Structure formats: structure tokens, C-alpha cells
Amino acid sequence: MLVIALAHAAAQLTRRILPAPAPDAPPPARGRGLRGEHGASDTASEAIARWHLFGRAQAADGERDQRIDAPETRLDLQLNGVFYSPDPARSRAIISGSSRGTERNGVGNNT
């Protein structure tokens, strides 16, 4: 009985010493935003994106989005990851298949 009384007293003392937890914050209001540089109302994330914290991305000369029409296949393959390098010899794709496991493939390698 003494152990229970000591535990109860310790719990009450702890509650008095430690600050009460903050109540849950209300969800962010929808429809309200920051005034953008163009005068339109924006969400906070759109306003932050316009700050360009990591600089502005620019395509290198002659470098554009290149789409390649790949032939249809019935192979059961899954793209798990890509390591990109400006040097194609160092770029890799991690591809897994149900029958052969996971492999790293370089540019131009047959799967």
C-alpha cells in the first residue's frame, strides 16, 4: 500500500513540475493565403516556392527533355532507382525482375 501511495504522490509532483502539453493546433484555414508578388492570393507553399531558396533551375545549352518511344514489352520489370551523372558512363538504373532479382544497368546495356 505504501508503494502505491508513493507512486501516486510522485505522479502528482511530476504533473505540477512539468508544463502541461500544448493543445492540438487547429487545422490550417483553407482559402486564405499570402498576397503574392503578382497581387493574387497564394497558399503559403506557393509563396515559399517563389522565393527560390535553392536557386533557379536552368537547362544547359542543348539539353532539353528528350522523350524516347520505347517498344512495348511483356517483361515483368520494375524500376527501383536511378543514379544520374552528366557522364553517361557513370549513370545507372536499378531494375528488378521477378525471375532474376535486382540488377544495376548502365546506359546502353540490355535488360
C-alpha positions, 0 to 999 in steps of 0.5 A: 500500500505504501508503494502505491501511495508513493507512486501516486504522490510522485505522479502528482509532483511530476504533473505540477513540475512539468508544463502541461502539453500544448493543445492540438493546433487547429487545422490550417484555414483553407482559402486564405493565403499570402498576397503574392508578388503578382497581387493574387492570393497564394497558399503559403507553399506557393509563396515559399516556392517563389522565393527560390531558396535553392536557386533557379533551375536552368537547362544547359545549352542543348539539353532539353527533355528528350522523350524516347518511344520505347517498344512495348514489352511483356517483361515483368520489370520494375524500376527501383532507382536511378543514379544520374551523372552528366557522364553517361558512363557513370549513370545507372538504373536499378531494375528488378525482375521477378525471375532474376532479382535486382540488377544495376544497368548502365546506359546502353546495356540490355535488360 
